[in-house]
Amino acid sequence: MDLIKNTLMDLFSSWDCSKLGAIKEDISSRTVDGEIFPPYIPFIGKDYAESRTLFYGTANNFSPERHSDIRDKWSALIENQREKLTARLFYTPSFDRQYPDEAFEVPDFIGSYGVAWGVLGIFLYARFGEKIYDKRRILDKFALSNFFKFSLRRNGKDLNPNKLRKTIPQEMKYLECNFDLVAKEIETLRPQTIIVYKGDKQARYLQSRFGNKVEIIAINDPAWIWLGANGYLEKNGKWAKEVSNVNDPEAIALVDNYSEWCEKNSEGIKNKLKIYLLHYFKQFYPAEGK
């Protein structure tokens, strides 16, 4: 892990943020003085080599107003402890604990309200038969990051990078910069599998660039659940019917456990989340098919 981490630190710490050009005005992850926070390397679990699986969220929704305390803390680090910002996924938000310390608390640093840990846990069971009920042990097995390393806001609202247009030069420049960083991550980590949220830019880029040598699995962003999931997760919905024949008691027990980790913990959301996770259990399982 240390060799991979150090290689990526060297690559990312020397990366020139001026390459982003005019889109700098839409980047919210920057100091009060306007300096862009450096791109961050992926988190790499100490047992990553066992699964060689990389998970990508989309991007941080970094608001200078809502996250002013984080902005000020990062701004204080940027001069003399810049390496901490580059490796910030290895730290708790206060930077007082660093992975793999035993006291390292697992943060929701890929913005899924805790759902990602269930996705990764059920992947481990479907692919490798590992029954893990502890979030920290799941974390140890993966590399994780967001696909896009710089948060965007426009007109005071979060801007999903997947909505950027390649026909607009400054927006294409942003995409090219992030594609370059992602390529460096993948070439260094050499994953066998990448799990990524569906998105016009991220999943399509990975498939076209690496799909001939890496398994790319595109899944629905958990935000899709909060938005109604096209009715698929309702009692008689498409996915609910599809998973009704899952009779693996361990998979069901794991999903019941993982649904409790979701920070949006209403009973209705939990039930939908169980269906969502069982759907991906079937998708991930190599023999059962789809």
Secondary structure, DSSP 8 states (H G I E B T S, - for coil): -HHHHHHHHHHHHT--GGGGGGGGGGB-SB-TT--B------EE-TTHHHH-EEEEE------TTTTHHHHHHHHHHTTT-HHHHHTGGGB-TTSS-BTTSTT-----TTSSTTHHHHHHHHHHHHHH------HHHHHTT-EEEES--S-BEETTEE--GGG--TTSHHHHHHHHHHHHHHHHHHHHH--SEEEEE--TTHHHHHHHHHTTTSEEEEE--THHHHTTGGGTTSTTSHHHHHHTT---HHHHHHHHHHHTT-SS--HHHHHHHHHHHHHHHHHH-TTT--
